């Protein structure tokens, strides 16, 4: 999920649109969509800062 989010962001897709496209694959929230805040955290993990 994180790699897909990073590739979408690199292509200029807005974070809210990324959140709509992603689906959690496993765990308690399986088959649900992550929040926008979660997407920002995913994207910030590699860069070290929030946009």
C-alpha distance matrix in Angstrom:
0.0 3.8 5.6 5.3 6.2 8.7 10.1 10.7 12.4 14.3 15.6 17.0 15.0 15.9 13.6 14.9 14.0 10.4 10.5 12.3 10.0 6.8 7.7 7.5 8.0 10.6 13.2 15.7 13.7 12.3 12.2 12.4 10.9 10.2 13.1 13.7 14.7 11.4 9.7 12.8 12.5 9.0 10.8 14.0 13.1 13.7 16.4 18.2 19.0 18.1 19.0
3.8 0.0 3.8 5.4 5.0 6.2 8.7 9.9 10.6 12.3 14.4 15.5 14.2 15.0 12.6 14.7 14.4 10.6 11.1 13.8 11.9 9.2 10.8 10.3 11.3 13.3 15.3 17.7 15.9 15.2 15.5 15.1 13.0 11.3 13.4 13.2 13.5 10.5 8.4 10.6 10.0 6.2 7.5 10.5 9.5 9.9 12.7 14.5 15.6 15.0 16.1
5.6 3.8 0.0 3.8 5.4 5.1 6.2 8.6 9.9 10.5 12.5 14.5 13.8 15.5 14.0 16.4 15.4 11.7 13.2 15.4 12.9 10.8 12.8 13.0 13.3 15.7 18.2 20.8 19.0 17.8 17.7 17.8 15.7 14.5 16.6 16.0 16.7 14.0 11.4 13.2 13.0 9.3 9.3 12.4 11.5 10.5 13.2 15.7 17.1 16.9 17.4
5.3 5.4 3.8 0.0 3.8 5.4 5.1 6.2 8.6 9.8 10.7 12.7 11.3 13.3 12.2 14.1 12.4 8.9 10.9 12.4 9.5 8.2 10.7 12.0 12.6 15.7 18.4 20.7 18.4 16.9 16.0 16.0 13.8 13.2 15.4 14.8 16.3 13.9 10.9 13.3 14.0 10.5 10.4 14.0 13.9 13.3 15.4 18.0 18.7 17.8 17.7
6.2 5.0 5.4 3.8 0.0 3.8 5.5 5.2 6.2 8.6 10.0 10.9 9.2 10.3 8.7 11.0 10.1 6.4 8.3 10.7 8.8 7.6 10.7 11.9 13.6 16.4 18.5 20.3 17.7 17.0 16.3 15.4 12.5 11.2 12.6 11.4 12.9 10.9 7.5 9.6 10.8 7.8 7.2 11.0 11.7 11.6 13.1 15.5 15.6 14.3 14.2
8.7 6.2 5.1 5.4 3.8 0.0 3.8 5.5 5.1 6.1 8.7 10.0 9.7 11.2 10.2 13.3 12.6 9.3 11.6 14.2 12.4 11.4 14.4 15.3 16.6 19.2 21.2 23.3 21.0 20.4 19.9 19.1 16.2 14.5 15.5 13.8 14.6 12.9 9.5 10.4 11.3 8.3 6.4 9.8 10.4 9.2 10.4 13.5 13.9 13.3 13.0
10.1 8.7 6.2 5.1 5.5 3.8 0.0 3.8 5.4 5.0 6.4 8.9 9.0 11.7 11.7 14.5 12.8 9.9 13.0 14.7 12.2 12.1 15.2 16.7 17.7 20.7 23.2 25.4 22.9 21.8 20.8 20.4 17.6 16.6 17.9 16.2 17.7 16.1 12.5 13.7 15.0 12.0 10.1 13.5 14.1 12.5 13.5 16.9 17.3 16.5 15.7
10.7 9.9 8.6 6.2 5.2 5.5 3.8 0.0 3.8 5.4 5.1 6.6 5.5 8.4 8.8 11.3 9.2 6.8 10.4 11.7 9.6 10.3 14.0 16.1 17.7 20.8 23.2 25.0 22.1 21.1 19.6 18.8 15.7 15.0 15.9 14.0 16.1 15.0 11.3 12.6 14.8 12.3 10.4 14.0 15.4 14.5 15.0 18.1 17.7 16.2 14.8
12.4 10.6 9.9 8.6 6.2 5.1 5.4 3.8 0.0 3.8 5.3 5.1 5.1 6.8 7.2 10.6 9.7 7.6 10.9 13.0 11.8 12.3 16.0 17.7 19.7 22.5 24.4 26.0 23.1 22.8 21.6 20.3 16.9 15.4 15.5 12.9 14.5 14.0 10.2 10.4 12.9 11.0 8.3 11.4 13.4 12.5 12.2 15.2 14.5 12.9 11.2
14.3 12.3 10.5 9.8 8.6 6.1 5.0 5.4 3.8 0.0 3.8 5.4 7.4 9.9 10.9 14.2 13.1 11.2 14.5 16.4 14.8 15.3 18.9 20.5 22.0 24.9 27.0 28.9 26.2 25.6 24.5 23.5 20.3 18.9 19.2 16.7 17.9 17.3 13.6 13.5 15.5 13.4 10.3 13.0 14.7 12.7 12.3 15.8 15.5 14.7 12.9
15.6 14.4 12.5 10.7 10.0 8.7 6.4 5.1 5.3 3.8 0.0 3.8 5.8 9.3 11.3 14.0 12.0 10.9 14.6 15.7 13.9 15.3 19.0 21.2 22.7 25.9 28.3 30.1 27.1 26.3 24.6 23.7 20.5 19.7 20.1 17.6 19.5 19.1 15.3 15.7 18.2 16.1 13.3 16.2 18.1 16.4 16.0 19.4 18.8 17.6 15.3
17.0 15.5 14.5 12.7 10.9 10.0 8.9 6.6 5.1 5.4 3.8 0.0 3.8 6.4 9.1 11.7 10.4 10.1 13.6 14.9 14.0 15.7 19.5 21.8 23.8 26.9 28.9 30.2 27.1 26.7 25.1 23.6 20.1 19.1 18.8 15.8 17.8 18.1 14.4 14.2 17.2 15.9 12.9 15.5 18.0 16.9 15.9 18.9 17.6 15.8 13.0
15.0 14.2 13.8 11.3 9.2 9.7 9.0 5.5 5.1 7.4 5.8 3.8 0.0 3.8 6.5 8.5 6.6 6.7 10.2 11.1 10.5 12.5 16.3 18.9 21.1 24.3 26.3 27.3 24.1 23.6 21.8 20.2 16.6 15.9 15.7 13.0 15.6 15.8 12.2 12.7 16.0 14.6 12.4 15.4 17.9 17.4 16.9 19.6 18.1 15.8 13.5
15.9 15.0 15.5 13.3 10.3 11.2 11.7 8.4 6.8 9.9 9.3 6.4 3.8 0.0 3.8 5.6 5.4 6.4 8.9 10.3 11.0 12.7 16.4 18.7 21.5 24.4 25.9 26.5 23.1 23.3 21.5 19.4 15.6 14.5 13.5 10.3 12.9 13.9 10.6 10.7 14.4 13.9 11.8 14.4 17.3 17.5 16.7 18.8 16.7 13.8 11.5
13.6 12.6 14.0 12.2 8.7 10.2 11.7 8.8 7.2 10.9 11.3 9.1 6.5 3.8 0.0 3.8 5.4 4.9 6.3 8.8 9.9 10.7 14.1 15.9 19.0 21.5 22.7 23.1 19.9 20.4 19.1 16.7 12.9 11.2 10.0 6.7 9.2 10.1 7.0 7.3 10.9 10.7 9.2 11.8 14.6 15.5 15.0 16.6 14.7 11.6 10.2
14.9 14.7 16.4 14.1 11.0 13.3 14.5 11.3 10.6 14.2 14.0 11.7 8.5 5.6 3.8 0.0 3.8 5.4 5.1 6.5 8.9 10.3 13.2 15.4 18.8 21.3 22.3 22.3 18.8 19.4 17.7 14.9 11.2 10.2 8.6 5.9 9.4 10.7 8.4 9.5 12.9 13.1 12.4 14.9 17.5 18.8 18.6 19.9 17.8 14.4 13.2
14.0 14.4 15.4 12.4 10.1 12.6 12.8 9.2 9.7 13.1 12.0 10.4 6.6 5.4 5.4 3.8 0.0 3.8 5.4 5.1 6.4 8.9 12.2 15.1 18.0 21.0 22.6 22.9 19.3 19.2 17.0 14.9 11.3 11.3 10.9 9.0 12.5 12.9 10.1 11.9 15.1 14.3 13.6 16.6 19.0 19.7 19.8 21.6 20.0 17.0 15.5
10.4 10.6 11.7 8.9 6.4 9.3 9.9 6.8 7.6 11.2 10.9 10.1 6.7 6.4 4.9 5.4 3.8 0.0 3.8 5.4 5.2 6.3 10.0 12.5 15.2 18.2 20.0 20.8 17.4 17.1 15.3 13.5 10.0 9.5 9.9 8.3 11.3 10.7 7.5 9.9 12.6 11.1 10.6 14.0 15.9 16.5 17.1 19.1 17.9 15.4 14.4
10.5 11.1 13.2 10.9 8.3 11.6 13.0 10.4 10.9 14.5 14.6 13.6 10.2 8.9 6.3 5.1 5.4 3.8 0.0 3.8 5.5 5.4 8.2 10.4 13.7 16.2 17.5 17.8 14.3 14.5 12.9 10.5 6.7 6.0 6.3 5.7 9.0 8.4 6.3 9.3 11.6 10.7 11.3 14.3 16.0 17.5 18.3 19.6 18.4 15.6 15.3
12.3 13.8 15.4 12.4 10.7 14.2 14.7 11.7 13.0 16.4 15.7 14.9 11.1 10.3 8.8 6.5 5.1 5.4 3.8 0.0 3.8 5.8 8.0 11.1 14.1 17.0 18.6 18.6 14.9 14.6 12.2 10.0 6.7 8.0 8.7 8.7 12.3 11.9 10.0 13.0 15.4 14.4 14.9 18.1 19.7 21.0 21.8 23.3 22.1 19.2 18.6
10.0 11.9 12.9 9.5 8.8 12.4 12.2 9.6 11.8 14.8 13.9 14.0 10.5 11.0 9.9 8.9 6.4 5.2 5.5 3.8 0.0 3.8 6.8 10.3 12.5 15.9 18.1 18.9 15.4 14.3 11.7 10.7 7.9 9.4 11.1 11.1 14.4 13.1 10.8 14.0 16.0 14.1 14.6 18.1 19.3 20.1 21.3 23.2 22.5 20.1 19.5
6.8 9.2 10.8 8.2 7.6 11.4 12.1 10.3 12.3 15.3 15.3 15.7 12.5 12.7 10.7 10.3 8.9 6.3 5.4 5.8 3.8 0.0 3.8 6.8 9.2 12.4 14.6 15.7 12.4 11.3 9.4 8.6 6.0 6.9 9.6 10.4 13.0 10.8 9.0 12.6 13.8 11.6 12.9 16.3 16.9 18.0 19.7 21.4 21.1 19.0 19.1
7.7 10.8 12.8 10.7 10.7 14.4 15.2 14.0 16.0 18.9 19.0 19.5 16.3 16.4 14.1 13.2 12.2 10.0 8.2 8.0 6.8 3.8 0.0 3.8 6.1 9.3 11.5 12.5 9.3 7.7 5.7 5.6 4.7 6.8 10.3 12.3 14.4 11.9 11.1 15.0 15.4 13.4 15.5 18.6 18.6 20.1 22.2 23.5 23.4 21.4 22.1
7.5 10.3 13.0 12.0 11.9 15.3 16.7 16.1 17.7 20.5 21.2 21.8 18.9 18.7 15.9 15.4 15.1 12.5 10.4 11.1 10.3 6.8 3.8 0.0 3.8 5.9 7.9 9.3 6.6 5.1 5.4 5.6 6.0 6.8 10.5 13.0 14.2 11.1 11.3 15.0 14.5 12.6 15.4 18.0 17.4 19.3 21.8 22.6 22.9 21.3 22.5
8.0 11.3 13.3 12.6 13.6 16.6 17.7 17.7 19.7 22.0 22.7 23.8 21.1 21.5 19.0 18.8 18.0 15.2 13.7 14.1 12.5 9.2 6.1 3.8 0.0 3.8 7.2 9.7 8.3 5.4 6.1 8.3 9.5 10.6 14.4 16.7 17.8 14.4 14.5 18.1 17.3 14.8 17.6 20.3 19.1 20.6 23.5 24.5 25.3 24.1 25.4
10.6 13.3 15.7 15.7 16.4 19.2 20.7 20.8 22.5 24.9 25.9 26.9 24.3 24.4 21.5 21.3 21.0 18.2 16.2 17.0 15.9 12.4 9.3 5.9 3.8 0.0 3.8 6.9 7.0 4.7 7.6 9.5 11.5 12.0 15.5 18.3 18.7 15.2 16.1 19.5 18.0 16.0 19.2 21.4 19.8 21.7 24.7 25.2 26.2 25.2 27.0
13.2 15.3 18.2 18.4 18.5 21.2 23.2 23.2 24.4 27.0 28.3 28.9 26.3 25.9 22.7 22.3 22.6 20.0 17.5 18.6 18.1 14.6 11.5 7.9 7.2 3.8 0.0 3.8 5.5 5.3 9.1 10.1 12.3 12.3 15.4 18.5 18.3 15.0 16.8 19.8 18.0 16.6 20.2 21.8 20.2 22.6 25.5 25.4 26.4 25.3 27.5
15.7 17.7 20.8 20.7 20.3 23.3 25.4 25.0 26.0 28.9 30.1 30.2 27.3 26.5 23.1 22.3 22.9 20.8 17.8 18.6 18.9 15.7 12.5 9.3 9.7 6.9 3.8 0.0 3.8 5.7 9.2 9.4 12.0 12.1 14.7 18.2 18.0 15.2 17.4 20.4 18.7 18.1 21.7 23.1 21.9 24.6 27.2 26.9 27.4 26.0 28.2
13.7 15.9 19.0 18.4 17.7 21.0 22.9 22.1 23.1 26.2 27.1 27.1 24.1 23.1 19.9 18.8 19.3 17.4 14.3 14.9 15.4 12.4 9.3 6.6 8.3 7.0 5.5 3.8 0.0 3.8 6.4 5.7 8.2 8.8 11.5 15.0 15.4 12.8 14.7 17.9 16.9 16.2 19.6 21.3 20.7 23.3 25.7 25.6 25.7 24.0 25.8
12.3 15.2 17.8 16.9 17.0 20.4 21.8 21.1 22.8 25.6 26.3 26.7 23.6 23.3 20.4 19.4 19.2 17.1 14.5 14.6 14.3 11.3 7.7 5.1 5.4 4.7 5.3 5.7 3.8 0.0 3.8 5.5 8.5 10.0 13.3 16.6 17.5 14.6 15.7 19.2 18.4 17.0 20.1 22.4 21.5 23.7 26.3 26.8 27.1 25.5 27.0
12.2 15.5 17.7 16.0 16.3 19.9 20.8 19.6 21.6 24.5 24.6 25.1 21.8 21.5 19.1 17.7 17.0 15.3 12.9 12.2 11.7 9.4 5.7 5.4 6.1 7.6 9.1 9.2 6.4 3.8 0.0 3.8 6.8 9.6 13.0 15.9 17.7 15.1 15.6 19.3 19.3 17.7 20.3 23.0 22.7 24.6 27.0 27.8 27.8 25.9 26.9
12.4 15.1 17.8 16.0 15.4 19.1 20.4 18.8 20.3 23.5 23.7 23.6 20.2 19.4 16.7 14.9 14.9 13.5 10.5 10.0 10.7 8.6 5.6 5.6 8.3 9.5 10.1 9.4 5.7 5.5 3.8 0.0 3.8 6.6 9.5 12.7 14.5 12.4 13.2 16.8 17.0 16.0 18.6 21.1 21.2 23.5 25.4 26.0 25.7 23.4 24.3
10.9 13.0 15.7 13.8 12.5 16.2 17.6 15.7 16.9 20.3 20.5 20.1 16.6 15.6 12.9 11.2 11.3 10.0 6.7 6.7 7.9 6.0 4.7 6.0 9.5 11.5 12.3 12.0 8.2 8.5 6.8 3.8 0.0 3.8 6.6 9.3 11.6 9.8 10.0 13.6 14.4 13.5 15.6 18.3 18.9 21.0 22.6 23.4 22.7 20.2 20.9
10.2 11.3 14.5 13.2 11.2 14.5 16.6 15.0 15.4 18.9 19.7 19.1 15.9 14.5 11.2 10.2 11.3 9.5 6.0 8.0 9.4 6.9 6.8 6.8 10.6 12.0 12.3 12.1 8.8 10.0 9.6 6.6 3.8 0.0 3.8 6.6 8.1 6.0 6.8 10.2 10.7 10.3 12.7 14.9 15.6 18.0 19.5 19.9 19.2 16.8 17.8
13.1 13.4 16.6 15.4 12.6 15.5 17.9 15.9 15.5 19.2 20.1 18.8 15.7 13.5 10.0 8.6 10.9 9.9 6.3 8.7 11.1 9.6 10.3 10.5 14.4 15.5 15.4 14.7 11.5 13.3 13.0 9.5 6.6 3.8 0.0 3.8 5.3 5.2 6.5 8.8 10.0 10.8 12.6 14.3 15.7 18.4 19.2 19.3 17.9 15.0 15.9
13.7 13.2 16.0 14.8 11.4 13.8 16.2 14.0 12.9 16.7 17.6 15.8 13.0 10.3 6.7 5.9 9.0 8.3 5.7 8.7 11.1 10.4 12.3 13.0 16.7 18.3 18.5 18.2 15.0 16.6 15.9 12.7 9.3 6.6 3.8 0.0 3.8 5.4 5.1 6.3 8.7 9.9 10.6 12.3 14.5 16.8 17.0 17.3 15.4 12.2 12.6
14.7 13.5 16.7 16.3 12.9 14.6 17.7 16.1 14.5 17.9 19.5 17.8 15.6 12.9 9.2 9.4 12.5 11.3 9.0 12.3 14.4 13.0 14.4 14.2 17.8 18.7 18.3 18.0 15.4 17.5 17.7 14.5 11.6 8.1 5.3 3.8 0.0 3.8 5.4 5.1 6.3 8.7 9.9 10.4 12.5 15.4 15.4 15.0 13.2 10.1 11.5
11.4 10.5 14.0 13.9 10.9 12.9 16.1 15.0 14.0 17.3 19.1 18.1 15.8 13.9 10.1 10.7 12.9 10.7 8.4 11.9 13.1 10.8 11.9 11.1 14.4 15.2 15.0 15.2 12.8 14.6 15.1 12.4 9.8 6.0 5.2 5.4 3.8 0.0 3.8 5.4 5.0 6.2 8.6 9.7 10.7 13.7 14.7 14.5 13.6 11.3 13.1
9.7 8.4 11.4 10.9 7.5 9.5 12.5 11.3 10.2 13.6 15.3 14.4 12.2 10.6 7.0 8.4 10.1 7.5 6.3 10.0 10.8 9.0 11.1 11.3 14.5 16.1 16.8 17.4 14.7 15.7 15.6 13.2 10.0 6.8 6.5 5.1 5.4 3.8 0.0 3.8 5.4 5.0 6.2 8.5 10.1 12.2 13.0 13.7 12.8 10.4 11.3
12.8 10.6 13.2 13.3 9.6 10.4 13.7 12.6 10.4 13.5 15.7 14.2 12.7 10.7 7.3 9.5 11.9 9.9 9.3 13.0 14.0 12.6 15.0 15.0 18.1 19.5 19.8 20.4 17.9 19.2 19.3 16.8 13.6 10.2 8.8 6.3 5.1 5.4 3.8 0.0 3.8 5.5 5.1 6.0 8.7 10.9 10.7 11.0 9.4 6.6 7.9
12.5 10.0 13.0 14.0 10.8 11.3 15.0 14.8 12.9 15.5 18.2 17.2 16.0 14.4 10.9 12.9 15.1 12.6 11.6 15.4 16.0 13.8 15.4 14.5 17.3 18.0 18.0 18.7 16.9 18.4 19.3 17.0 14.4 10.7 10.0 8.7 6.3 5.0 5.4 3.8 0.0 3.8 5.4 5.0 6.2 9.4 10.0 9.5 8.9 7.4 10.0
9.0 6.2 9.3 10.5 7.8 8.3 12.0 12.3 11.0 13.4 16.1 15.9 14.6 13.9 10.7 13.1 14.3 11.1 10.7 14.4 14.1 11.6 13.4 12.6 14.8 16.0 16.6 18.1 16.2 17.0 17.7 16.0 13.5 10.3 10.8 9.9 8.7 6.2 5.0 5.5 3.8 0.0 3.8 5.5 5.5 7.8 9.6 10.2 10.5 9.6 11.6
10.8 7.5 9.3 10.4 7.2 6.4 10.1 10.4 8.3 10.3 13.3 12.9 12.4 11.8 9.2 12.4 13.6 10.6 11.3 14.9 14.6 12.9 15.5 15.4 17.6 19.2 20.2 21.7 19.6 20.1 20.3 18.6 15.6 12.7 12.6 10.6 9.9 8.6 6.2 5.1 5.4 3.8 0.0 3.8 5.6 6.4 7.0 8.7 8.5 7.6 8.7
14.0 10.5 12.4 14.0 11.0 9.8 13.5 14.0 11.4 13.0 16.2 15.5 15.4 14.4 11.8 14.9 16.6 14.0 14.3 18.1 18.1 16.3 18.6 18.0 20.3 21.4 21.8 23.1 21.3 22.4 23.0 21.1 18.3 14.9 14.3 12.3 10.4 9.7 8.5 6.0 5.0 5.5 3.8 0.0 3.8 5.5 5.1 5.3 5.1 5.2 7.6
13.1 9.5 11.5 13.9 11.7 10.4 14.1 15.4 13.4 14.7 18.1 18.0 17.9 17.3 14.6 17.5 19.0 15.9 16.0 19.7 19.3 16.9 18.6 17.4 19.1 19.8 20.2 21.9 20.7 21.5 22.7 21.2 18.9 15.6 15.7 14.5 12.5 10.7 10.1 8.7 6.2 5.5 5.6 3.8 0.0 3.8 5.7 5.5 7.5 8.7 11.4
13.7 9.9 10.5 13.3 11.6 9.2 12.5 14.5 12.5 12.7 16.4 16.9 17.4 17.5 15.5 18.8 19.7 16.5 17.5 21.0 20.1 18.0 20.1 19.3 20.6 21.7 22.6 24.6 23.3 23.7 24.6 23.5 21.0 18.0 18.4 16.8 15.4 13.7 12.2 10.9 9.4 7.8 6.4 5.5 3.8 0.0 3.8 5.6 8.3 10.1 11.9
16.4 12.7 13.2 15.4 13.1 10.4 13.5 15.0 12.2 12.3 16.0 15.9 16.9 16.7 15.0 18.6 19.8 17.1 18.3 21.8 21.3 19.7 22.2 21.8 23.5 24.7 25.5 27.2 25.7 26.3 27.0 25.4 22.6 19.5 19.2 17.0 15.4 14.7 13.0 10.7 10.0 9.6 7.0 5.1 5.7 3.8 0.0 3.8 5.6 7.9 9.2
18.2 14.5 15.7 18.0 15.5 13.5 16.9 18.1 15.2 15.8 19.4 18.9 19.6 18.8 16.6 19.9 21.6 19.1 19.6 23.3 23.2 21.4 23.5 22.6 24.5 25.2 25.4 26.9 25.6 26.8 27.8 26.0 23.4 19.9 19.3 17.3 15.0 14.5 13.7 11.0 9.5 10.2 8.7 5.3 5.5 5.6 3.8 0.0 3.8 7.1 9.7
19.0 15.6 17.1 18.7 15.6 13.9 17.3 17.7 14.5 15.5 18.8 17.6 18.1 16.7 14.7 17.8 20.0 17.9 18.4 22.1 22.5 21.1 23.4 22.9 25.3 26.2 26.4 27.4 25.7 27.1 27.8 25.7 22.7 19.2 17.9 15.4 13.2 13.6 12.8 9.4 8.9 10.5 8.5 5.1 7.5 8.3 5.6 3.8 0.0 3.8 6.4
18.1 15.0 16.9 17.8 14.3 13.3 16.5 16.2 12.9 14.7 17.6 15.8 15.8 13.8 11.6 14.4 17.0 15.4 15.6 19.2 20.1 19.0 21.4 21.3 24.1 25.2 25.3 26.0 24.0 25.5 25.9 23.4 20.2 16.8 15.0 12.2 10.1 11.3 10.4 6.6 7.4 9.6 7.6 5.2 8.7 10.1 7.9 7.1 3.8 0.0 3.8
19.0 16.1 17.4 17.7 14.2 13.0 15.7 14.8 11.2 12.9 15.3 13.0 13.5 11.5 10.2 13.2 15.5 14.4 15.3 18.6 19.5 19.1 22.1 22.5 25.4 27.0 27.5 28.2 25.8 27.0 26.9 24.3 20.9 17.8 15.9 12.6 11.5 13.1 11.3 7.9 10.0 11.6 8.7 7.6 11.4 11.9 9.2 9.7 6.4 3.8 0.0
